[in-house]
Amino acid sequence: MTTLIKLEIIRALRNKKFMFFSVIYPPALYLIIAGGADSKPIPGMKLDMGLYFMVSMAAFGAMTAVLLGNSERIAKEREKGWVRQLRLTALPGRGYVAAKIAAAATVSLPSIVLVMIAGAAVKGVRLEVWQWAAIVLCTWLGSFVFAALGVAIGYLATGDAVRPISMLVYFGLAFLGGLWMPLTILPQWVQNIAEWLPTHAYAALGTAVEAGGAPHGKDVAILLGYLVLFAGGAAWLYRRDARAA
């Protein structure tokens, strides 16, 4: 499994298109969206737009790396027979799923750090040292949830269908979870849905730290529940794919 993790990381780093969209795109998008934002507090929140979007774009960037990258790569590997070759080795199904999740989450770390740097250097965001470290750690650990979702989608969809399915899930979760705009300015029905979505809980980890507190237990519990659901679903789909082969 360790060998597979190293291989996956090297493959991702060599993919220039993947590295652009997962590492350079998020901080650029953050600067575009928050570039003209003022320092007035967001209605219903203690944060201004610069602070809010720094966390949400870091989360959005991590999702780009782990969800889109995992799903499309796995679907293509299935079509090319690479996954079938791995089944001939001693690697267990849970090891394959764990390797994909760990490798994807590792590659997502640079995008998170770059968004933080852009917030501090360009937008003048000032936080305590412990807050910077906690935001990076929470955003990185939370990305494991979407890495598992990417693995599940990769086994659920065919090579032709994986991109539209993953993009629909990706943008749907981002919008409804409040990554593109604060939920307090959206209709109440959207807020009611977002309260139970993994993307809302994911971004809430960082915003809680920005406000000077610790992540809320409800958000952590929601993310852990989704991690078990997505990872379990990915493992089941892997076994089903093995039986079909």
Long-range contacts (C-beta under 8 A, 24 or more apart in sequence): 1-91, 1-95, 1-96, 1-98, 1-99, 4-86, 4-91, 4-95, 4-96, 4-99, 4-103, 5-99, 5-102, 5-103, 5-106, 8-99, 8-100, 8-103, 8-104, 9-103, 9-106, 9-107, 12-69, 12-103, 12-104, 12-107, 13-107, 18-65, 18-69, 21-64, 21-68, 22-61, 22-64, 22-65, 22-68, 22-69, 22-107, 22-108, 22-111, 23-61, 23-65, 23-110, 23-111, 23-114, 24-114, 25-61, 25-64, 25-111, 26-57, 26-58, 26-60, 26-61, 26-62, 26-64, 26-111, 26-114, 26-115, 27-57, 27-61, 27-111, 27-114, 27-115, 27-117, 27-118, 29-57, 29-60, 29-61, 30-54, 30-57, 30-58, 30-115, 30-118, 30-119, 31-118, 31-122, 31-123, 33-57, 33-180, 34-119, 34-123, 37-123, 42-182, 42-184, 42-185, 43-182, 43-184, 43-185, 44-182, 44-184, 45-182, 45-184, 45-207, 46-211, 47-207, 47-210, 47-211, 49-182, 50-119, 50-123, 50-124, 50-125, 51-119, 51-125, 51-207, 51-210, 52-182, 52-207, 52-210, 54-115, 54-116, 54-118, 54-119, 54-123, 54-125, 54-210, 55-135, 55-139, 55-203, 55-206, 55-207, 55-210, 56-178, 56-179, 56-180, 56-203, 57-115, 57-179, 58-111, 58-112, 58-115, 58-116, 58-135, 58-139, 58-206, 59-139, 59-142, 59-143, 59-179, 59-199, 59-202, 59-203, 59-206, 60-174, 60-179, 60-180, 61-108, 61-111, 61-112, 61-114, 61-115, 62-105, 62-108, 62-111, 62-112, 62-139, 62-140, 62-142, 62-143, 62-146, 63-143, 63-146, 63-170, 63-173, 63-174, 63-179, 63-199, 64-111, 64-170, 65-104, 65-107, 65-108, 65-111, 65-143, 66-101, 66-104, 66-105, 66-107, 66-108, 66-143, 66-144, 66-146, 66-147, 66-150, 67-146, 67-147, 67-149, 67-150, 67-153, 67-166, 67-169, 67-170, 68-150, 68-166, 68-167, 68-170, 69-104, 69-107, 69-150, 70-100, 70-101, 70-104, 70-147, 70-150, 70-151, 70-153, 70-154, 71-150, 71-151, 71-153, 71-154, 71-157, 71-162, 71-165, 71-166, 72-154, 72-162, 72-163, 72-166, 73-154, 74-100, 74-150, 74-151, 74-154, 74-155, 75-153, 75-154, 75-155, 75-157, 75-158, 75-159, 75-162, 76-159, 77-154, 78-154, 78-155, 78-159, 78-241, 79-158, 79-159, 83-241, 84-245, 87-242, 87-245, 93-235, 93-238, 93-239, 93-242, 94-235, 96-238, 97-148, 97-151, 97-231, 97-234, 97-235, 97-238, 100-147, 100-150, 100-151, 100-234, 101-144, 101-147, 101-148, 101-151, 101-231, 102-147, 104-143, 104-147, 104-150, 105-140, 105-143, 105-144, 105-147, 108-140, 108-143, 108-147, 109-136, 109-140, 112-136, 112-139, 112-140, 112-143, 127-210, 131-209, 131-210, 131-212, 134-209, 135-206, 135-209, 135-210, 138-205, 138-206, 138-209, 138-215, 139-202, 139-205, 139-206, 142-201, 142-202, 142-205, 142-223, 143-202, 144-227, 145-198, 145-202, 145-223, 145-226, 145-227, 145-230, 146-198, 146-202, 146-230, 148-227, 148-230, 148-231, 148-233, 148-234, 149-198, 149-226, 149-230, 151-230, 151-231, 151-234, 151-238, 152-230, 152-233, 152-234, 152-237, 155-234, 155-237, 155-238, 155-240, 155-241, 156-237, 173-197, 173-198, 173-199, 174-199, 176-200, 177-202, 177-203, 178-203, 179-203, 196-222, 198-222, 198-223, 198-226, 201-226
